[in-house]
C-alpha cells in the first residue's frame, strides 16, 4: 500500500459508484463488492470527485474534525485512500497526467 501523492486528485474508478443521497444508507458499489459508508469514510468518498486534491480533502476534513489531532486525521485519510486504491475503487489523477493527456 503506497501513500497517495498530496497533489493527486482521487476519483472513483471505472465501474464504481456511490448510491444516491436519498437512500437510507450510503453505499460505494464496486465490481466485486459493496462498502457501506458513514461518518468520516463517507466524508472522504464524497470529496473524491477528480477535482479536489488529496491535500484539499485532508485540509477540509481537518477543519471538520478540528478536535482531532491534525496529523492523525491526515494519516487516517491517506491510509483510507490508499486502501481504496488497492481495492481498485479509486484512481488518482496527477496534474502531470492531465497535461500529458491534453498534449495528445
C-alpha positions in Angstrom: 0.0 0.0 0.0 1.6 3.2 -1.1 0.8 6.7 0.2 -1.2 8.9 -2.3 0.5 12.0 -3.6 -0.9 15.0 -1.9 -1.3 16.8 -5.3 -3.1 14.0 -7.0 -6.9 14.1 -7.5 -8.8 11.0 -6.4 -11.9 9.9 -8.2 -14.0 6.8 -8.3 -12.6 4.1 -10.6 -14.5 2.9 -13.6 -17.2 0.5 -12.5 -17.5 2.1 -9.1 -20.3 4.4 -7.9 -21.8 5.9 -4.8 -25.6 5.5 -4.4 -27.9 8.5 -4.3 -28.1 10.7 -1.2 -31.8 10.0 -0.6 -31.1 6.3 0.2 -31.3 5.1 3.8 -27.6 4.3 3.8 -24.8 5.4 1.5 -23.1 2.5 -0.3 -20.0 2.5 -2.5 -20.7 -0.1 -5.2 -17.6 -1.8 -6.6 -17.4 -4.5 -9.3 -16.9 -7.4 -6.8 -18.3 -5.9 -3.5 -20.1 -3.0 -1.8 -19.0 -0.9 1.1 -21.5 0.7 3.4 -20.3 4.2 4.3 -20.9 6.6 7.1 -19.1 9.3 9.1 -15.6 10.1 8.0 -15.5 7.4 5.3 -18.5 8.9 3.6 -17.0 12.4 4.0 -13.8 11.2 2.3 -15.5 9.4 -0.6 -17.9 12.3 -1.3 -14.8 14.5 -1.9 -13.2 12.1 -4.3 -14.5 13.9 -7.4 -11.4 14.1 -9.5 -11.3 17.9 -8.9 -10.1 18.2 -5.3 -6.6 17.2 -4.5 -5.7 14.8 -1.7 -4.3 17.9 0.2 -7.6 19.8 -0.2 -9.6 16.8 1.1 -7.2 16.5 4.1 -7.4 20.2 4.9 -11.2 20.2 4.6 -11.6 17.3 6.9 -9.1 18.6 9.4 -11.4 21.6 9.6 -14.5 19.5 10.1 -12.8 17.2 12.7 -10.9 20.1 14.4 -11.0 18.4 17.8 -8.8 15.6 16.5 -5.0 15.8 16.1 -4.4 17.2 12.5 -1.6 14.7 11.8 -3.9 11.8 12.9 -6.6 13.0 10.6 -4.2 13.2 7.7 -2.7 9.8 8.4 -6.1 8.2 8.6 -7.3 9.8 5.3 -4.1 8.8 3.5 -4.4 5.2 4.7 -8.1 5.0 3.8 -7.4 6.4 0.3 -4.5 4.0 -0.2 -6.7 1.1 0.8 -9.5 2.1 -1.6 -6.9 2.4 -4.3 -5.6 -1.1 -3.6 -9.2 -2.3 -3.7 -9.4 -0.7 -7.2 -12.2 1.6 -6.0 -10.2 4.9 -6.6 -7.9 6.2 -9.2 -5.5 9.1 -8.6 -5.1 11.6 -11.4 -2.0 13.7 -11.3 -1.5 17.1 -12.8 1.2 15.6 -14.9 -1.2 13.0 -16.3 -3.7 15.8 -17.1 -1.1 17.8 -19.0 0.1 14.7 -20.9 -3.5 13.8 -21.9 -4.1 17.4 -23.0 -1.0 17.4 -25.2 -2.2 14.5 -27.3 
